[in-house]
Amino acid sequence: MQATYAAALFAIPSAATLLAQTTPPPIPVEVRARFGFEGPLVAKIGDGIDTLRVADIDGDGRPEVLVADARRARVVALRVDGTTTKIDPIPTNGQIAAYTTADVHGDGKSDLIVVDSRGRLSVRHPGDTKSGAAIDLGLGTRGVVLLTGDLDGDRKADVVAVARGKMRHVTKLADTPTLSPIEPIDENAHSFHVTDVDGDDRLDVLCVVPGPSMNLRIRPGRGDGTFGPWRLCGGESLQTAFPARLADGSRALATIEGPQRRVTLQEFGDHGDQQAPEWWSLGENQATKTLPLVVVDVDNDGDQDIVLAQPERAQLLVYTWDAGTFVSHTVPTLAGVAALAAGDVDKDGKIDLVLTSPEEDTVAWMSGAVPIDRFPVQVACTDKPIAAAVHPEGGLVVLARTEKRDAHLDRVAADKEPERLADLGRVPADPVRLIVADVGDAPGLEVSFVVPGEGLRTVTLGAEPKKGGKTAETAGFTKKLDDGALTLCEHAGRPALLAVRDRFVRRFRVDGKGQLQVLTQDNGPEGFSELTLAAEVAGGGGLYLDKKNNKLVRTTPGSADRTTDVPALDFTQMLAHGDAAILVGPKGILRVPFGTGPSLRSVAVHEPPTDRTFYWDGASGDFDHDGVADLLLIDRHLPGAQVLAGGPNGLVRALAIPVFETPPSSEPDSEPRDLVTGDLDGDGRIDFALIAHDRVLIYLQEK
């Protein structure tokens, strides 16, 4: 079958222009002959149009192409009639931030779903000029993305709304709308889709977050309107991802990735490989350091939960472990919380939460015997408290300092005056965590903490003060130690400290003269070039993070080491969490299970035909009507679209469709910029439409 081209806006490239470009390999004649498109049918709408959709908006049984024309406060429907298109404006009663279409009422007719300039969502039914009651999404109006699908299994469409680092979904739109809590996501996420990624007949959410690796986010749906945690997958410098089908009809994802923008068909499922890590984004947290955190069983169910403080918002982020995932919620608390700790403050057998707020000049605690949403109880202290820990015999040990940065340790308790324990001299920077334990040979407890930029300090409570109020000089391996690289451990049945440096992990105690005694040294797993964080695992073994190469290793006595990749994020804390590792950094919480489970696997790969090819988006469909899904890709250097034929042998380049000519350039053209597919003329074949400048171009598959 010979293809029919019709250049829009400009002429087809001249022979001289084509020769000036890198010549792509020839397309096999037998493949090329299977594909052809008529058109394009060109509809000039106006500048600023965006967001193509395909839906039967008038209920006549044939889908229309829709495009947002926000400058004119309308959505435009384009109906194909033979070789012409009919333009039908749909007023939106004001400017819109986003729109989409879906069958909200379950009657087989597509509804128009609009978010207005005030961030309110409303639904308009075909033939009805009135809109449903507006719903304030609470997401703002910048960069709103709307995704639709039946999330809760009632055969009516629901909506997922995303905007600038926030996401929520709305179910029961036709009845009593139910809004999920607003959840943070990575602010620069894009390429959102709602689709059944893993083939379990439940809709999932996927998106792409720019980065060198682990940049595909997949959030499995449970089919009841809720979702599991985000799973991190992806390859090298992923650009975009979209739903596709393999030659056998099974579900897949198509990705465009790497500097060469190769196209890959991938399956997400349980392949017997290391399962994809789980991710909880902190969204709006743009700080360069990790939020104050503590691991504590806040709901008294016997497992580990995570509590983080948001100092600037006077609230706690609480992640409780429930049914195999973290469930997050927020509770109000003190402003400016700089440190968190946990322990039995009142000796009632319950683990309590301790908060230190230099901004409010107070230390407070929250009883583990009451719900965590109770406001903390303040405890009297002196000067400016910086960090605190629970004393083994009850009450708190607080590190406080004056405005001149002279620091001291006090023991405080409810209804008691603070008791001075030790003078520390000048502290040039504020520690964020105290470790109170018997890690020394001298009588009494030691208080250990890391001074940023200086290193470890250890004080034995009750010992004679050192000259000038300072402790002895720390050992070389504990100088300039990061807080996250120091933890409490056990050696030969006694408490000890564990420190991580670039090339080794050491366990040590403090002798009677205040000098550090190295008990053991571990140089990490074979092949590790740099050690960043380490943690012990219950039952023996350890966790090791090589941040330079983004590798995490778990060692188990008597078994082979298990190594897995982690994203290139600045993790500063690591701990064991059941049969998994928890990594925490400024951007979020990563849980890495060590075992088989859902992961991404490449099935077919297509390398771009020239070094100037610039694939950036695409769609899946049967573009030669042979029952096998193909791929249609926008190529900004063509500029136009290219078809990749699907089949049992993978992806084969089948057709190039230039839209218009531009002069040769090292930079890609910004047009065309959007793509949709569907049977637009009612002949049972898949067609497609593009946006180019101020026009919509419709290409009909040849019969």
N, C-alpha and C positions, 0 to 999 in steps of 0.2 A: 504494500500500500504506500503510495507516494504522499508525503506530507504537503500541506498547503500552508504557506507562510503569507502573512500580510503585515508589513512593517507599520508600526504606529508611531506617530510623532516625528520620526525621522526616517531616512532611507535605510535599506539594508546595507551593511558594511561593504565597501568596495573591495575588489580583489587586492589592491595595493595595501589596504589597511589590514586585511586578513593575513597577507604574506609577512607584514611587519610584526605580527604576533608570533608567539611560539606555536608551532603547528601541533595540534592534538593528534593522537593516533587515530587511524581510520576506524569508523564504526562498521562492524560486519554488515554486509548488505542484507542478510537474512534477518538480522535483528532490526536494522533500520526500517525495513519494509513493513514491520508489524505496527508501527506507530505513525499517527498523523493527526493533526488538529486543523480545524478550519477557523478562520477569523484573523485577528480578533474583532469582536464587536466592541466598539469604543463608545463609552458614555462619559462625556465631560460633566463633572459634578461641581468642582470648585477647589480652590486652594485649601489646604489644611485638612483634607479628608483622611480618615484612618479607620482601622478596625473593620475588616471584612468579616462577614458572617454569611452562612447559607442556611435558610430556613423557609418553611412554608408559612409565611406570616399572614396570608389571607385565607388559608384553609381550603384552597382549590385543588390540593393534591400535587402541586408542582412547586418545588422550592424556588425562592428568589435569592438573589445576591443583595445583601444589605451592607451599607457603609455609613459610618458616622460623619456627619457634616456639622460639627459642633459650632462653627462660626455662624451658621444660619439656624441654629437651634432646631435641628431636624436629623432624622435618620432617613436615608434614601433607599428605597427598594427598587431593584432592577429586575424586570421580567423579560425573559427571552421569548420572542415571538418570531419564529423562523430565522430570518437573517437580520432582525432588528431587535432593539431593546426598548422597553417602555420604562420611563422614569416616574416613580410615584413617591413624592415626599411624604414623610410621616412626621408631623410636628411633635416636638418634645416639650413644648410649653416652657422654654427657657434653656439655657446652655446646660450641657451634660458633661459629666466627668468620665462616664463609661456607660456602655450598654452591652447587652447580649440577648440571646433568644433561647427559650426552652419551653417545654410543655409543663407548666407549673400546675395546671388543673387536672392533668391526666385524661384529657378529652381528645387527644390526638391532634390538637392545634397548638402551634407555637405562640407563646406570649412574648411580648417585648418587655425586657427588664432593664430599667434605667437607673443610674445613679446621677442625681442632679448636682448642680454647682455648690450645694451645701452638704454634700456627702450623704444624702438620703436616698434609699433604694425604694422603688415602686414598680408595680407590675401592671401592664396594660394588656387586656384580653382582646383578641381580634374582633373587630366590629364594635367594640365598646370604646367610646371616646373618653371615659373616665378611667382613672388609675386607681389601683388599690391604695390602701393607707400607706403613707411613706414610713420607712423604717430608717432611723438614724444608725448608720453602721459604726460610727465612732472611729473611722479610719482616716478622715480627711478626704481631700479630693485630688491630691497629686499622685499621678501614676497608678490610678485604680485599675485593677484587672479583675474581671468577672469570669468565673468558670462554673459550668453547670453539669448536673448529673444527679441520678437518684442515689443519694448517700445513705438513706435510712430504709430502703426496701419497700416504700409504699407506692411505687410506680408513678411517682410525681417528682418532677425535677426540683432539686435544691440548688443552692448557690454557694460557692466559695468566693470570698472577696479578699483581695490582697492589695495593700497600698503601703509602700515605703516602710518596710520593716515590720508590718503588722498583718495578721491574717485572722479571719474568723469565717464560719460558715453559718448559713441560715437554712433551716428545714421548715416544713409545714407552711410554705409560703401562701398556699391557697386557703389555709384555715387560720390557725393562730401561729404566726411566725415564731420560731424558737431560735434564738441567737446563741451561738457558742461563746465562751469567753474569748476575748482578744488575746492572741498568742504572738509572741515575737518570732520573727524569722530573719534571716540574713537580709540586710537592707538592700544590697545590690543584686538580689536574686532576680532571675528573669526566665523566660521560656517556660511559663507555667502551663500545665495541662491537667485535666481530670480524666483518668482512663484506668482501665483494669490492666495494670502492669504485669501482675504475676499470674493471671489466668484463673483466679479463684472466684470470678463473677462478683467481685466487690470493687467498687471504684476507689482508686488511689489518687494521690496528688503527687506530681513531680515538678521539679524546677531545676534550674542550673544556677550555680553560684560561681562567679569567676575565680579562677585560681589555678595553680599548676597541676593539682591532682585532687582526687576524692571530691569532685565538684558537682556531681549529680546527686540531688536529694530526692528520695522516694519515700513517701509517707503512706504506708498501707492502711486502707480503710477496713473497718470491721463490719460494714454492712448495716450498722444500726445508727449511723449518724455520728460515730466517733472514729478516731484514728489512733493507730499506734505511733511509736516514735519515728522520726525521720531516719532513714537509712542512708548512709553515705557511700556512694559508688562513683564511678566515672573513671575516665582515662586521662590522658595527657592534654591539658589546656582545653577542656571541653568548651565548645562555643554554643551549641544548642542541642536540644533533644526533642523528639516528637514521636507519637505513637505510630507503629508500623505493623506489618504482618510478614511472616516468613512464607516460603513457598508452600508449606503444608497448611497454611491458614492459621497457624498458632500466633499468639500475640508476641510482639517484640517492640523494641525501641530502636529508632534510628538516631544516631548521634553524629554531629560534625565536630571534629576535634583535632588538636595539634596545629602546629604552625602551617602545615600543608593542607589543613582542613579536609582530612580524609573522612569518608562516610563509612559508618560501621553499623551493622544490624546486630542488636544485642538482646539476650534473653535475661530476665530477672526471675530467679527461682532458686530452689534448693538443689544445687548441683553437687553436693558433697564437698564443697570447698569451704574455706574460712568465711563465716558469715560477715555481712557488711556491718560496720560499726553503727551505733545508734547515736543520734545527735539531738541536743536541746539547745537551740540558739538563745542567746541573751538579747538579741535584737538591738534595741536602742543603746545598749551599753557600748559606747565608743571609747572607753577609757583604754589607756595603754597598759594597765595592770589589772590583775585578776581581782574581782570583788572579794571582800572579806567572806570567808566561808568556814563551815564546820560540818562534820559528818556526825549525825546524832539520830537516834530513833525517836522522832518527835511524836509519832502516833502510837507508840508502845505496842507495836505488833511484832517485834522481834527482829526486824531487818533494818538496814542502814538507809537513812534518808539524808538529803543534803539541804542545808540552809545557807543562803547567801544574803548579804546585806546590800541594799542600794542606798548609799549614804545621802545622795542628793535628792532622793525621793522619799526619805523617811519611811522605808518599808523593807520587809524581808521577802525574799523569793524562796518559797518552800517547795522542795521537790520530794514528795513522798513516794516510796517504792510500793506499787500496788499492782498485782496481777501481771508481773513481768515488765512493767514500764514505770517511768517516773511520771507522776501527775503533779502539775505545778499549780500553785496559787500564791497570792500575796497577802500579807497581813501588815497593818501599820505598826511602826515602832519608833524609836528615837531617831532624830536627825543626825547625820554625820557619823554613823557607826563605822568605826575603823577596824574593829577586831571582834571576833566571835570565839567562844569557847564552850565546852560542854563538860558536865560532871554533876555529881550529887552534892549540890550546895548545902541543902538542909538535912542531909543524911536520912531521907525517908525511903531510900531504895529506888527512887526515880531519878532518871538523868535529866538535869535542868540545862537551860540555855543561858549563857552569859554574854552580855553586850557591853562594849566600851565605846563611849562617844566623847571624843575630845571637843567636838563642837558644842555639846551641851554640858561639858565638864562633869560627866557622871558615869558611874558604872551601874548596871542594872541586871536583873536576872528574871527568868521566866520559869516557873515551876513546871516540871514534867508531869505533875499530877493534874494539871488543868489544861484545857485546850490552848493551842499555840497562838490563837488569835487574841488572847488576853494581853493587855498592855503590860510591859515589863515593870517590875518593882525596883525603884532606885535604892542604892545603898550609899551611905555617906562615905566620902573619900576626900583626900586633900590634893591640892594643886590640879594639874591637868592629867587625867588618866589616859594612858595610851593603849595598854593591853592588859588582859587579866586572864587568870586561870583558876580552876577550882583546887583548893587545898584538900589533900586526902582526908584530913580530919574535919572538913566542913569549912564553910566560909570561902573567901576569895583571896588570892594573892594578886595585887595590882601593881603594875609598873606605872608610876606617874612622874611628871617632871614640872619644873618651874618654867617661866617664860625665858629664862637664861639657859634652859636645857639641862639643868642639874636634876638628875633622876634619882629615884629611890623606890624601894619595894615596901609595900605595906600589906598587912593582913586586915581585911575588912569583913564585917558581917552585919546582918540586920540588927538594929537596936544596940550597936556597940560603936565606940569611937575607934577610928583607924589606929592600928598598931604598927609602928615603924619596925621593919625587919632588917633593912640594909640600905646604906647609901651607895649609889652607883657611880657618882661623879658625873661628868658631862656625857650626854648621849647625843652625838651629832645628827642622828636621824632616828625616826620612830620605828621601833619593832612592831610587828603585827601579830605576834603569837608568843606565848610563854609556854614552856614545858616544865612542869613541876613534878619531879620524881627523884628517887634515890639512885642516882647514876654516879655517885662518888664514894670513895672509901672513907672520907671523913664522916663523923656522926652528923646526922641531920639530912634534910632534903636539899636537892640542888634545884635552882631555877635557871633554865637555859633559854636563851633567845638570840636571834640574829639581828644585829644592827646593820641596816642597809649600807653598803659601801665599806663597811669595816670588818664584819665577820661575827663569829660566835663569841658570846660572853656566857660564863657560867658562874653562879654565885651559890655558895653553900650557906644556907640559912643557919644563923647562930654562930658562924665562924668569926674569928677575929677579922675586922675590916683590913683591907689592903691599904697601903699608903696612898693617900689622895682619894680613897673611896673606890678605887678601881680594882677590878679583878686582874689576875696575872695575864700576861700577853698570851693570846691564843696561838695554837699551833699553825704552821703554814698552810696546812690543808683546810683549815676552817676560816682562813682570812677571805674576805669578800665572798663569803658563802651566801647563796640565795636562801630565803626562808623556806621555799618549797623543797630545797635539797637537804633539809634537816628533819629527822623524824625520830620518834621514840621506838625502840625495838627491844628485843630480849636476847641475851647471850648467856648460855649455861644457867638458865633459870633466874637470871638477875636482869633488872632493867639496864639498858644501855642506850647510847645515842648512835644514830646512823647518819653519815654525811656522804653526799655524792659530789664527786669532782669530775673533770673531763675524762679522766682515764681510770678511775677506780671508785669503789664504794668501801668505806671503812666503818666498822663498829668500834666504839671506844667508850671508856669510862674516865672519870677524873680521880687521880690518886689523892692521897692525903695532903700533898703539897700543892694541889691545884693544877698539876700537870696532866695532860691528856695521855692516856694509855691506850694504844691501838690493840684491839683484841683480835680482829680479823681484817683481812683485806681481800676484796673481790674485784677482779679486773673486768667483770662483765662477761657476757656470752662471746663466743668466738666470732670474729668478724666485725665486732662493734668498733667503730672508729672514734666515737665520742659518747660519753655517758652524760645525760642531762638530769634525769630523775630516776629514782629507784624506790621500790616498796617491797615489803615482805608479804608472803601469801600464807594464809593459815594452812598448817600441815606441811610446811616446808616449801622451799623454792622462792622465787622472787620475780618481780616485774622490773624491766629495764627499758628506758626510753632513750633512743638516739635521735635527738631533734635535728641533727645535721642531715641525716638521711631519712628522717621520718619513718623510723622503724621501731616497733614495740615487740619485745621478746618476753615470753613467760618461760621460766625454767621450773622443772619439776624433778625432784630426785628420782633417779632410775628411769627417766623417760627422756625422749628427745625434746629439744627446745622447740617452742612454737613461735614463729615470727609472723607478724602481720604489718601491713602498711597503715599509716595514720596520716591524716591531712596535715599540710604544712601550716599549722597554727601555733601560736606562741603559748604552749601549755606550761603552766607554772606549778601545778600540783598534781600528784598521782597517788592513788590508793587502790587497794584491792576491794572488789565488791562482788562477793560470791565467787562464781567462776568467771570473773571478768575483771577488767581494769577500768578505773574511772580516771579520765584526764580532764582537768579544768583549766581554762584560760580566759582571757578577757572577752572572747567571742562566744563562749558557751561551754557546755558539758558534753563530753564524748564518753560513751560506754563501749568498750571493746570486748565482746564475748569471745572466749577461746573455745571454739567448737564449730561444727558445720551448721549451715543455715542459709537463708536467702542471700544471694549475691548476684553479681552481673557477669555474664559470660558472652564473649564475642562469637558471632556465628558467621558473619560475612563482612568483608572489607572492600571498599572501593577507593583507590587512590585517584586524586584529581588528574584530569588529562593533561594539564599544562601547569607550569609554575606560577601562572597568573590567575588561574581559576580561583574564584572567591565564593565558595558555597557559604551561605549564612543562615538559610532557613529552608524548610521543605514540608512536604506532606506525602502521605501514602495513599495509593489508590490503584485500581486496575485500569491502566491507561492504554492497554491494547485489547481489552475485553477477552482475555484468554483464561480468566479465572484465577490468575496469580497476581498478587499485589506487586506494584512497582513503586518507585520513588520519583517525585518531582521536586527538583531543587532550584532555588533562586541562585543564580550566579551573577554577582554584581560586576564581574569583569567582562562578561559576555557582551553587554549586560542583557539578561533575560533568564530563561529557564532551561534546565537540562533534565532529561528523563533517564533514569537508570532502570533497566529491565530486571525484574526479579525472576528467580528460577532456582532449580536445585543446585546449580553451580555458583550461586552467589549473585552479585550485582554486576551488570554489564551496561556500559554506557550505550544508550540507544538513540538519542535524539537531542539536538541543540536547537533552541527556539529563541533567536535574538529578538528583542522587543524594539530596540532602537539603537542607532549608531552613536558612539561617542568617540572623540579622538583618542589615540593611544595614550595611556597614562599608567604610571606605576601605582596609582591609588584607585581603589574600586569606586564605581559609581554608587550613589545612594538610592538609585531606583533600578528596578521595582522594589517596593518595600513591604508588601503584604501579599498573602497567598491563601486562597481557600479552594476546596474541591467539592464536587457534588454533581448530580445529574441535573443540569440546569435547563435542558430542553426537552426532558421527558422521554428520551429514546432509550433509557436503560443503560447508558454509558456514562463514565465518569468524565466530567469536564473540569475546567479550572478558571479562576479569575485572579487578576493581579491589580494592585494599585500602582500607578506610575504617574508621578506629579499630581495633577488635578483630575485624573481620569481613572475610570475602572475599565480594564480590558478583559473581555470574556473569550475564552478559547473553547470551542466545542470539539469533542472527539469525533473524528471521521467515522462514518458508518462503513 
